[in-house]
Amino acid sequence: VTGTYIFTLMVNMYTGSVPGNWMIWFRVNATTNYYGTKIGSGSQINAGDNNIMITLPIKLTLNDYIEPYMTVANSGNYSSGVSWNWFSGVLIG
């Protein structure tokens, strides 16, 4: 359905004792990126388990699709499972 949606993605990363760089974002139709949160070595406050979340309004048209993405550099492990991570989208108008 064409309209504006609110998409939310939350992920958990375990960084161990060495802070890393990681980012989450959305990609529409495998081409257009909508960036959200980036946690870098200079701004990361905790080693260990860390949660980051992105919530963005994105306008979609008929047959558009959206994918959540995450990158990790330097250090960190993705925590898998529904208790650690979630993604949702709601049509708002």
C-alpha positions as CSV (number, residue, x, y, z in Angstrom):
1,V,0.0,0.0,0.0
2,T,1.4,3.4,-0.9
3,G,1.9,5.7,2.1
4,T,4.2,6.7,4.9
5,Y,5.3,4.0,7.3
6,I,7.2,4.1,10.6
7,F,9.9,1.4,10.6
8,T,11.7,0.4,13.8
9,L,14.7,-1.9,14.1
10,M,16.5,-2.9,17.4
11,V,19.6,-5.0,17.5
12,N,21.9,-6.2,20.3
13,M,25.6,-6.5,19.8
14,Y,28.1,-7.9,22.2
15,T,31.3,-5.9,21.9
16,G,33.5,-7.7,24.5
17,S,36.1,-5.6,26.1
18,V,37.1,-3.7,23.0
19,P,34.7,-1.1,21.6
20,G,33.9,-1.5,17.9
21,N,32.1,0.5,15.2
22,W,28.6,-0.6,14.2
23,M,25.6,0.9,12.3
24,I,22.0,-0.1,11.5
25,W,20.0,1.3,8.6
26,F,17.1,0.6,6.2
27,R,17.4,0.0,2.5
28,V,14.4,0.5,0.1
29,N,14.4,-1.5,-3.1
30,A,18.0,-2.5,-2.6
31,T,19.1,1.0,-3.7
32,T,18.1,3.9,-1.3
33,N,19.6,4.0,2.2
34,Y,18.0,5.5,5.2
35,Y,20.7,5.8,7.9
36,G,20.0,5.8,11.6
37,T,22.4,5.2,14.5
38,K,26.1,4.7,14.4
39,I,28.0,3.7,17.5
40,G,31.7,4.3,17.2
41,S,34.8,3.7,19.4
42,G,34.7,7.3,20.5
43,S,31.0,7.4,21.5
44,Q,30.5,3.8,22.8
45,I,30.1,3.9,26.6
46,N,29.8,0.2,27.5
47,A,31.7,-2.9,26.6
48,G,29.6,-6.0,26.6
49,D,25.9,-6.1,25.6
50,N,24.7,-2.9,23.8
51,N,21.3,-2.2,22.1
52,I,20.8,0.3,19.3
53,M,17.5,1.2,17.8
54,I,16.5,3.1,14.7
55,T,12.9,4.5,14.1
56,L,12.3,6.4,10.8
57,P,9.3,7.4,8.8
58,I,9.8,6.2,5.2
59,K,7.4,6.8,2.2
60,L,6.8,3.7,0.1
61,T,4.8,3.2,-3.1
62,L,3.2,0.1,-4.5
63,N,5.7,-2.8,-4.9
64,D,8.4,-1.1,-2.8
65,Y,10.2,-3.2,-0.2
66,I,12.4,-2.5,2.7
67,E,15.3,-4.4,4.3
68,P,17.0,-3.8,7.6
69,Y,20.8,-3.8,7.5
70,M,23.6,-3.8,10.1
71,T,27.4,-3.5,9.8
72,V,30.1,-4.3,12.3
73,A,33.7,-3.2,12.1
74,N,36.6,-3.7,14.5
75,S,34.9,-5.7,17.2
76,G,31.6,-7.2,18.2
77,N,29.3,-10.1,17.7
78,Y,25.6,-10.0,16.6
79,S,23.3,-11.5,19.2
80,S,20.8,-13.7,17.3
81,G,17.2,-14.5,18.3
82,V,13.9,-12.8,18.7
83,S,14.6,-12.0,22.4
84,W,17.6,-9.8,21.3
85,N,16.4,-8.2,18.0
86,W,13.2,-7.0,16.4
87,F,11.9,-5.2,13.3
88,S,8.5,-3.7,12.7
89,G,6.7,-1.4,10.2
90,V,3.3,0.3,10.6
91,L,1.4,2.3,8.0
92,I,0.7,5.8,9.4
93,G,-0.7,7.7,6.5
